């Protein structure tokens, strides 16, 4: 059976009023869901940012050219500098 979708338009004030009436556990559940959606949206926006795309290209080029430091090398260098 094909699944159908419905798009609803809910006035923001009605949404706020509905959230206000939720139990604490449901507000926390909603908060977690909203945080996850914000994180995904921010990640998508960053991936589309031309500056970020240029930085990624630059980092990949440096990696392919062998211009990088492993975490083990970094830790060793940090210990040498500290000690």
DSSP file (Angstrom, degrees, kcal/mol; ACC not computed):
  #  RESIDUE AA STRUCTURE BP1 BP2  ACC     N-H-->O    O-->H-N    N-H-->O    O-->H-N    TCO  KAPPA ALPHA  PHI   PSI    X-CA   Y-CA   Z-CA
    1    1 A X              0   0    0      0, 0.0     2,-0.1     0, 0.0     0, 0.0   0.000 360.0 360.0 360.0 130.4    0.0    0.0    0.0
    2    2 A X        -     0   0    0      1,-0.1     2,-0.5     0, 0.0     0, 0.0  -0.428 360.0-127.0 -70.9 140.5    1.4    3.4   -1.0
    3    3 A X        -     0   0    0     -2,-0.1     2,-0.3     0, 0.0    -1,-0.1  -0.766  22.7-155.0 -91.3 131.0    2.1    5.8    1.8
    4    4 A X        -     0   0    0     -2,-0.5     2,-0.3     2,-0.0     0, 0.0  -0.760   3.8-145.5-104.3 151.1    0.5    9.2    1.4
    5    5 A X        -     0   0    0     -2,-0.3     2,-0.4     2,-0.0     0, 0.0  -0.847   5.2-158.5-115.9 154.1    1.8   12.4    3.0
    6    6 A X        -     0   0    0     -2,-0.3     2,-0.5     2,-0.0    -2,-0.0  -0.997   7.4-149.8-130.0 133.7   -0.1   15.4    4.3
    7    7 A X        -     0   0    0     -2,-0.4     2,-0.3     2,-0.0    -2,-0.0  -0.915  16.7-165.4-105.5 125.6    1.4   18.9    4.8
    8    8 A X        -     0   0    0     -2,-0.5     2,-0.6     2,-0.0    -2,-0.0  -0.827  14.0-150.3-110.1 148.1   -0.1   20.9    7.6
    9    9 A X        -     0   0    0     -2,-0.3     2,-0.5     2,-0.0    -2,-0.0  -0.958  19.6-177.7-116.4 112.2    0.2   24.6    8.3
   10   10 A X        -     0   0    0     -2,-0.6     5,-0.1     2,-0.0    -2,-0.0  -0.937  30.8-116.0-113.0 125.7    0.0   25.4   12.0
   11   11 A X     >  -     0   0    0     -2,-0.5     4,-2.0     1,-0.1     3,-0.4  -0.310  25.4-122.9 -57.6 141.3    0.1   29.0   13.2
   12   12 A X  H  > S+     0   0    0      1,-0.2     4,-2.7     2,-0.2     5,-0.2   0.882 110.6  54.2 -56.4 -42.7    3.2   29.5   15.3
   13   13 A X  H  > S+     0   0    0      1,-0.2     4,-2.6     2,-0.2    -1,-0.2   0.883 107.1  51.1 -60.6 -38.7    1.2   30.7   18.3
   14   14 A X  H  > S+     0   0    0     -3,-0.4     4,-2.1     2,-0.2    -1,-0.2   0.895 110.5  49.7 -65.1 -39.0   -0.9   27.5   18.2
   15   15 A X  H  X S+     0   0    0     -4,-2.0     4,-2.4     2,-0.2    -2,-0.2   0.926 110.9  48.9 -64.1 -45.2    2.3   25.5   18.2
   16   16 A X  H  X S+     0   0    0     -4,-2.7     4,-2.4     1,-0.2    -2,-0.2   0.914 111.2  50.1 -60.9 -43.7    3.7   27.4   21.1
   17   17 A X  H  X S+     0   0    0     -4,-2.6     4,-1.2     1,-0.2    -1,-0.2   0.889 110.2  50.3 -63.0 -38.8    0.5   26.9   23.1
   18   18 A X  H  < S+     0   0    0     -4,-2.1     4,-0.3     1,-0.2     3,-0.3   0.911 111.1  48.2 -65.6 -42.0    0.6   23.2   22.3
   19   19 A X  H >< S+     0   0    0     -4,-2.4     3,-1.6     1,-0.2    -2,-0.2   0.894 105.8  58.5 -65.4 -39.6    4.2   22.9   23.5
   20   20 A X  H 3< S+     0   0    0     -4,-2.4    -1,-0.2     1,-0.3    -2,-0.2   0.838 105.3  51.0 -58.3 -33.2    3.4   24.9   26.7
   21   21 A X  T 3< S+     0   0    0     -4,-1.2    -1,-0.3    -3,-0.3    -2,-0.2   0.474  88.2 108.5 -87.1  -1.5    0.8   22.3   27.6
   22   22 A X  S <  S-     0   0    0     -3,-1.6     2,-0.1    -4,-0.3    -3,-0.0  -0.370  76.0-106.8 -72.9 154.2    3.1   19.3   27.1
   23   23 A X     >  -     0   0    0      1,-0.1     4,-2.3    -2,-0.1     3,-0.4  -0.406  35.8-105.8 -71.4 158.3    4.4   17.2   30.0
   24   24 A X  H  > S+     0   0    0      1,-0.2     4,-2.6     2,-0.2     5,-0.2   0.892 119.8  53.6 -55.9 -44.5    8.0   17.8   30.9
   25   25 A X  H  > S+     0   0    0      1,-0.2     4,-1.9     2,-0.2    -1,-0.2   0.872 110.9  47.0 -62.0 -35.6    9.1   14.4   29.5
   26   26 A X  H  > S+     0   0    0     -3,-0.4     4,-2.4     2,-0.2    -1,-0.2   0.857 110.1  52.5 -74.1 -34.9    7.5   15.3   26.2
   27   27 A X  H  X S+     0   0    0     -4,-2.3     4,-2.7     2,-0.2    -2,-0.2   0.918 110.8  48.0 -63.2 -42.7    9.0   18.7   26.1
   28   28 A X  H  X S+     0   0    0     -4,-2.6     4,-2.3     2,-0.2    -2,-0.2   0.895 111.3  50.2 -64.8 -39.7   12.5   17.2   26.7
   29   29 A X  H  X S+     0   0    0     -4,-1.9     4,-2.0    -5,-0.2    -2,-0.2   0.915 112.7  46.6 -62.8 -43.6   11.8   14.7   23.9
   30   30 A X  H  X S+     0   0    0     -4,-2.4     4,-2.7     2,-0.2    -2,-0.2   0.893 109.8  54.3 -64.9 -41.0   10.8   17.5   21.6
   31   31 A X  H  X S+     0   0    0     -4,-2.7     4,-2.7     2,-0.2    -2,-0.2   0.918 108.2  49.2 -59.2 -45.4   13.8   19.5   22.6
   32   32 A X  H  X S+     0   0    0     -4,-2.3     4,-2.3     1,-0.2    -1,-0.2   0.923 111.8  48.9 -61.3 -44.4   16.1   16.6   21.7
   33   33 A X  H  X S+     0   0    0     -4,-2.0     4,-2.2     1,-0.2    -2,-0.2   0.914 112.2  48.0 -61.8 -44.0   14.4   16.2   18.3
   34   34 A X  H  X S+     0   0    0     -4,-2.7     4,-2.6     2,-0.2    -2,-0.2   0.911 110.0  52.3 -65.5 -42.2   14.7   19.9   17.5
   35   35 A X  H  X S+     0   0    0     -4,-2.7     4,-2.5     1,-0.2    -1,-0.2   0.913 110.0  49.4 -59.5 -42.2   18.4   20.0   18.5
   36   36 A X  H  X S+     0   0    0     -4,-2.3     4,-2.2     1,-0.2    -1,-0.2   0.912 111.7  48.3 -63.0 -42.6   19.0   17.1   16.2
   37   37 A X  H  X S+     0   0    0     -4,-2.2     4,-2.3     2,-0.2    -2,-0.2   0.880 111.3  50.2 -66.3 -38.6   17.2   18.8   13.3
   38   38 A X  H  X S+     0   0    0     -4,-2.6     4,-2.9     2,-0.2     5,-0.2   0.929 109.9  50.8 -64.2 -45.0   19.1   22.1   13.9
   39   39 A X  H  X S+     0   0    0     -4,-2.5     4,-2.5     1,-0.2    -2,-0.2   0.912 111.6  47.6 -60.1 -43.5   22.4   20.2   13.9
   40   40 A X  H  X S+     0   0    0     -4,-2.2     4,-2.5     2,-0.2    -1,-0.2   0.911 113.0  48.3 -64.2 -42.1   21.6   18.5   10.6
   41   41 A X  H  X S+     0   0    0     -4,-2.3     4,-2.4     2,-0.2    -2,-0.2   0.910 112.4  48.3 -65.2 -42.7   20.5   21.8    9.1
   42   42 A X  H  X S+     0   0    0     -4,-2.9     4,-2.6     2,-0.2    -2,-0.2   0.908 111.6  50.6 -64.0 -41.3   23.6   23.6   10.2
   43   43 A X  H  X S+     0   0    0     -4,-2.5     4,-2.3    -5,-0.2    -2,-0.2   0.924 111.1  48.1 -62.4 -44.7   25.8   20.7    8.9
   44   44 A X  H  X S+     0   0    0     -4,-2.5     4,-1.1     1,-0.2    -1,-0.2   0.907 111.8  50.2 -61.4 -42.0   24.0   20.9    5.5
   45   45 A X  H  X S+     0   0    0     -4,-2.4     4,-0.7     1,-0.2     3,-0.4   0.904 110.3  49.9 -64.6 -41.3   24.4   24.7    5.4
   46   46 A X  H >< S+     0   0    0     -4,-2.6     3,-1.0     1,-0.2     6,-0.2   0.912 106.8  54.7 -63.4 -41.9   28.1   24.4    6.2
   47   47 A X  H 3< S+     0   0    0     -4,-2.3    -1,-0.2     1,-0.3    -2,-0.2   0.765 109.7  48.2 -64.2 -24.0   28.7   21.8    3.5
   48   48 A X  H 3< S+     0   0    0     -4,-1.1     2,-0.3    -3,-0.4    -1,-0.3   0.569  85.3 109.2 -90.3 -11.2   27.1   24.3    1.0
   49   49 A X    <X  -     0   0    0     -3,-1.0     4,-2.6    -4,-0.7     5,-0.2  -0.515  66.2-143.4 -70.0 125.0   29.3   27.2    2.2
   50   50 A X  H  > S+     0   0    0     -2,-0.3     4,-2.1     1,-0.2    -1,-0.2   0.839  99.9  53.7 -59.6 -34.1   31.9   28.1   -0.5
   51   51 A X  H  > S+     0   0    0      2,-0.2     4,-2.2     1,-0.2    -1,-0.2   0.928 110.8  45.6 -65.9 -44.9   34.5   28.9    2.1
   52   52 A X  H  > S+     0   0    0     -6,-0.2     4,-2.4     1,-0.2    -2,-0.2   0.908 111.6  52.4 -65.3 -41.6   34.0   25.6    3.8
   53   53 A X  H  X S+     0   0    0     -4,-2.6     4,-2.3     1,-0.2    -1,-0.2   0.897 109.7  49.2 -61.3 -39.8   34.1   23.8    0.5
   54   54 A X  H  X S+     0   0    0     -4,-2.1     4,-2.4     2,-0.2    -1,-0.2   0.893 110.4  50.7 -66.2 -39.5   37.4   25.5   -0.4
   55   55 A X  H  X S+     0   0    0     -4,-2.2     4,-2.6     2,-0.2    -2,-0.2   0.893 110.2  49.8 -64.6 -39.5   38.9   24.6    3.0
   56   56 A X  H  X S+     0   0    0     -4,-2.4     4,-2.6     2,-0.2    -2,-0.2   0.926 111.1  48.7 -65.0 -44.5   37.9   20.9    2.4
   57   57 A X  H  X S+     0   0    0     -4,-2.3     4,-2.3     1,-0.2    -2,-0.2   0.911 112.5  49.1 -60.4 -42.0   39.5   20.9   -1.0
   58   58 A X  H  X S+     0   0    0     -4,-2.4     4,-2.3     2,-0.2    -2,-0.2   0.913 111.8  48.2 -64.1 -43.7   42.7   22.5    0.4
   59   59 A X  H  X S+     0   0    0     -4,-2.6     4,-2.3     1,-0.2    -2,-0.2   0.902 112.0  49.2 -65.4 -40.6   42.8   19.9    3.3
   60   60 A X  H  X S+     0   0    0     -4,-2.6     4,-2.7     2,-0.2    -1,-0.2   0.902 110.5  50.7 -65.0 -40.1   42.3   17.0    0.8
   61   61 A X  H  X S+     0   0    0     -4,-2.3     4,-1.7     2,-0.2     6,-0.2   0.917 111.1  48.4 -63.7 -42.9   45.0   18.3   -1.5
   62   62 A X  H  <>S+     0   0    0     -4,-2.3     5,-2.8     2,-0.2     4,-0.3   0.907 112.0  49.9 -63.7 -41.4   47.4   18.6    1.5
   63   63 A X  H ><5S+     0   0    0     -4,-2.3     3,-1.6     1,-0.2    -2,-0.2   0.941 110.6  48.3 -62.4 -47.9   46.6   15.1    2.6
   64   64 A X  H 3<5S+     0   0    0     -4,-2.7    -1,-0.2     1,-0.3    -2,-0.2   0.801 109.6  53.8 -64.2 -28.1   47.1   13.6   -0.9
   65   65 A X  T 3<5S-     0   0    0     -4,-1.7    -1,-0.3    -5,-0.2    -2,-0.2   0.489 119.0-113.1 -82.8  -3.2   50.4   15.5   -1.1
   66   66 A X  T < 5S+     0   0    0     -3,-1.6     2,-1.5    -4,-0.3    -3,-0.2   0.613  72.7 139.1  82.5  12.1   51.5   13.9    2.2
   67   67 A X      < +     0   0    0     -5,-2.8     2,-0.3    -6,-0.2    -1,-0.2  -0.595  40.9  93.6 -92.4  75.2   51.5   17.2    4.0
   68   68 A X        -     0   0    0     -2,-1.5     2,-0.4    -5,-0.1    -9,-0.0  -0.971  64.3-127.3-156.1 166.2   49.9   16.1    7.3
   69   69 A X        -     0   0    0     -2,-0.3    -2,-0.0     4,-0.0     2,-0.0  -0.977  24.3-128.9-122.2 133.1   50.8   14.9   10.8
   70   70 A X     >  -     0   0    0     -2,-0.4     4,-2.4     1,-0.1     5,-0.1  -0.344  26.4-112.8 -73.1 161.7   49.4   11.8   12.3
   71   71 A X  H  > S+     0   0    0      1,-0.2     4,-2.6     2,-0.2     5,-0.2   0.875 119.2  54.6 -62.8 -36.6   47.9   11.9   15.8
   72   72 A X  H  > S+     0   0    0      2,-0.2     4,-2.4     1,-0.2    -1,-0.2   0.911 109.1  47.2 -63.8 -41.8   50.7    9.9   17.1
   73   73 A X  H  > S+     0   0    0      2,-0.2     4,-2.6     1,-0.2    -2,-0.2   0.899 112.0  51.0 -63.8 -40.7   53.3   12.3   15.7
   74   74 A X  H  X S+     0   0    0     -4,-2.4     4,-2.5     2,-0.2    -2,-0.2   0.927 110.9  47.2 -63.1 -45.9   51.3   15.2   17.1
   75   75 A X  H  X S+     0   0    0     -4,-2.6     4,-2.5     2,-0.2    -2,-0.2   0.920 112.9  49.4 -62.1 -44.9   51.2   13.6   20.6
   76   76 A X  H  X S+     0   0    0     -4,-2.4     4,-2.1     1,-0.2    -2,-0.2   0.920 112.4  47.7 -61.1 -44.2   54.9   12.9   20.5
   77   77 A X  H  X S+     0   0    0     -4,-2.6     4,-2.2     2,-0.2    -1,-0.2   0.898 111.1  51.2 -64.3 -40.6   55.7   16.4   19.5
   78   78 A X  H  X S+     0   0    0     -4,-2.5     4,-1.9     1,-0.2    -1,-0.2   0.911 110.7  48.5 -63.6 -43.0   53.4   17.9   22.2
   79   79 A X  H  X S+     0   0    0     -4,-2.5     4,-1.9     1,-0.2    -1,-0.2   0.882 110.5  51.4 -65.0 -38.3   55.2   15.7   24.8
   80   80 A X  H  < S+     0   0    0     -4,-2.1    -2,-0.2     1,-0.2    -1,-0.2   0.902 111.4  47.1 -64.5 -41.4   58.6   16.8   23.6
   81   81 A X  H  < S+     0   0    0     -4,-2.2    -1,-0.2     1,-0.2    -2,-0.2   0.846 115.9  45.3 -69.7 -33.6   57.6   20.5   23.8
   82   82 A X  H  <        0   0    0     -4,-1.9    -1,-0.2    -5,-0.2    -2,-0.2   0.786 360.0 360.0 -79.3 -28.0   56.1   20.1   27.3
   83   83 A X     <        0   0    0     -4,-1.9    -2,-0.2    -5,-0.2    -1,-0.2   0.481 360.0 360.0-113.0 360.0   58.9   18.1   28.7
